[in-house]
Amino acid sequence: MKRLLNIGLLGLFLIGYLEWGTDKHTFIFQAEYELFSKIFESPLTFLHPFILVPLCGQILFLYIIIKDSTNARLRLIAVASLSIFMLFLLFIGLISQNFKIIASTLPFLIVATIIVKTNWKRTFNR
């Protein structure tokens, strides 16, 4: 069940929706594809905090999924690093009253809350 929640959370993160300007929009997985396709042209773009922190969270989640790690602290760190970006997207969606952005963040935040609740009890209530 934990592995399924982890995979689901990673997938829900990747379908986060971004929209800016009058006609510019993309999903997170599309933006990541563009970033990785231009990694050798401009490697310094990965140093931006809104790219580096969620990327580290994704790598950590992949490690947790592959190794089937039961370390709750690692899972909480990974959720927090992805949640920073998704909460920022939710804030943008609320400010701009963009339903598509809000709707793309809510499933992630619900699953992240479930993961945090189950791991928080196991980690800090000993």
N, C-alpha and C positions, 0 to 999 in steps of 0.2 A: 504493500500500500504506500509506503514511504517513497519507494522508487517511482511509482506512478505519479505521486504528487510532485516529485522533483522534476520529472519529465514534463508534466503538465505545466508547471510554473515556468519552465524554460521556454516551452512553446508559446505560452500566453505572453511572455515578455516579447518574443519575436514578432508577434502580430500587433504590437502596439502601433498606433497610427499617429503620424506626424503631419501637420498641415501648416503652411505658412504662405504669406503673400496672397495673391488672388487665385492662382491656379497651380500652386506647387503643393504636392503631397506625396507621402511615401509611407511604407511600413518599415519597422525597425530592421527586419531581415533584408529588405531591399537596400536600406542605407548601409548596413554592414557589408553587403556584397560589394557595393561601390567603394567603401573604405578599403576592403581587402584587395580589390582589383587595382587600387592605386597606391598600395603599400610601398612600392619601391620608388614611386615618383615623389611622394611626400610622406615620409615616415614620421615626421614630427606631428602630424595631425592626430596620432594616437595618444599624444601626451596631454590632450585636453581632458580635464577631469570628467566631463560628461560622456566621454568616450572610454577613458581608461578604467574608471571605477566599475561601470556595468560590464565591460569586457572581462575584467578580473572576476566579477561575480559569475559570469557565464562559464569561464574556465573552471572556477571552483565547483560549480554545479556539475559540469561534465566529469570532473574528478570524482565527485560524490556519487554520481550515477554509475560510472564505470567501476570504481572500486567497491561500490555498495557500502560506503562508509556510514557508520552509525554515529559519527561524531556530531552531536547536536550543535556544538559551538561553531563548527565549520559551516553547517547548514544555516545557522542564524546570520553569520557574516555574509554568506552568499545572498541570502534573502535581503539583507539590509543594503548590500551594494546594488542590487537590481531595483529595490524599492525606491531608492533615492531618485533614480531617473523617472520611474513611473509616477511617483508622487509629484514630481515637477511637471510631468505631462498632464496629470489630473488638474493641477493648479492652473496651467495654461488653458486647458479645456474649460474650466470653470470661469476664469477671467474673460475669455473670449466667447463664452457660451456656445462652444462647439460640441454638439452632441456626439459626433463621431469620435473625437478624442476622448471624451469622458467614457463612452461605451467601450472603447478599446482598453482602458485602464482598469475598469471595475472588476472584470474576471480575474485578472492578475492579482489585484489587491485582496480579493476574497480568498483565493488559494494561498496567498502569502500569509494572510492572517491565520488561516488554519494551520499552516506549517509552523508559524511562530508560536502559536498557543500550545501545540503539542510538544515542541522542542523546548520551550521556555520552562514548562513544568519539570521536564526531565533534567534540564541543565541546572536550574537555580533553586528548585524546591527539594533539596536532598535532605 
